[in-house]
Amino acid sequence: MTITIRPTQEEDCDWVTGILIDNWASNIVVTRGISYEADRLPGLIAEIGGKPVGLLTYSIKKSELEIITMNALEKGKGVGTALIDEVEKIAKRNECHRIWLITTNDNIDAIRFYQRRGFEIAKVHRYAIEESRKLKPQLPSVGKYGIPIRDEIEMERNLEE
Ligand SMILES: CC(C)(COP(=O)(O)OP(=O)(O)OC[C@H]1O[C@@H](n2cnc3c(N)ncnc32)[C@H](O)[C@@H]1OP(=O)(O)O)[C@@H](O)C(=O)NCCC(=O)NCCS
């Protein structure tokens, strides 16, 4: 089973917006108090046999690449890993010194996944989701495993080592 990764294009826009709404309740994603229209960001689509099975969106600022969203539509097949491998190449091509992302305290699966791929927990922004909710009221109060969503967990992988 071969997973191919390609950059998002203009004609993917409706599909990208749909995936964001299905998975994040909106095309708006808030990290560190900044609101992103994630469907307007650069992105990567993972495909198996021509069928889209994953989406990653990102933003590059000040020589840092931030993963804004990542979704594997078929889990446990290497889609997430392939997306991370490709975004790392993009970060290096753009001379970024780190890749980072925000996830929430309830997202144990993502925290596990990223740590297995060399990311470390860089910071815990306690109660940051209270501020995010002002920008994105759709954010639920209870998340995965019935855990209250409170904190932003900042994870990073240093590319300079
Ligand atoms: C987090 C997430 C992106 C991971 O994606 P994924 O495609 O399931 O990840 P992978 O398949 O690459 O890896 C998951 C496990 O499957 C295993 N796996 C990968 N390919 C495999 C294969 N062909 N056969 C069997 N197992 C496989 C991997 O070994 C991995 O286990 P490990 O982490 O212990 O090494 C996905 O769970 C997801 O979309 N979560 C919801 C959204 C989210 O939380 N996003 C992250 C916050 S932005």
The ligand as a Gaussian input file, in Angstrom:
#p B3LYP/6-31G(d) Opt

LIG

0 1
 C       -2.725000      11.586000      15.240000
 C       -3.013000      11.011000      13.852000
 C       -2.799000      12.096000      12.800000
 C       -2.051000       9.849000      13.591000
 O       -2.243000       9.395000      12.242000
 P       -2.134000       7.850000      11.756000
 O       -2.192000       7.861000      10.283000
 O       -3.075000       6.997000      12.493000
 O       -0.635000       7.541000      12.234000
 P        0.282000       6.347000      11.676000
 O       -0.565000       5.301000      11.031000
 O        1.381000       6.919000      10.868000
 O        0.893000       5.829000      13.028000
 C        0.056000       5.299000      14.042000
 C        0.503000       3.885000      14.405000
 O        0.139000       2.983000      13.377000
 C        1.243000       2.125000      13.090000
 N        1.279000       1.825000      11.663000
 C        1.624000       2.684000      10.683000
 N        1.550000       2.066000       9.487000
 C        1.150000       0.810000       9.728000
 C        0.868000      -0.301000       8.906000
 N        1.006000      -0.230000       7.580000
 N        0.446000      -1.437000       9.494000
 C        0.321000      -1.504000      10.837000
 N        0.558000      -0.484000      11.675000
 C        0.967000       0.644000      11.127000
 C        2.464000       2.892000      13.443000
 O        3.467000       2.036000      13.841000
 C        1.995000       3.806000      14.544000
 O        2.297000       3.308000      15.813000
 P        3.450000       4.009000      16.675000
 O        3.033000       5.459000      16.860000
 O        3.468000       3.237000      17.933000
 O        4.711000       3.909000      15.855000
 C       -4.462000      10.442000      13.754000
 O       -4.690000       9.590000      14.851000
 C       -5.556000      11.483000      13.705000
 O       -5.973000      11.938000      12.642000
 N       -6.065000      11.902000      14.895000
 C       -7.190000      12.837000      14.985000
 C       -6.765000      14.264000      14.702000
 C       -5.632000      14.727000      15.604000
 O       -5.675000      14.547000      16.801000
 N       -4.613000      15.344000      14.980000
 C       -3.413000      15.745000      15.708000
 C       -3.513000      17.089000      16.343000
 S       -3.217000      18.372000      15.139000

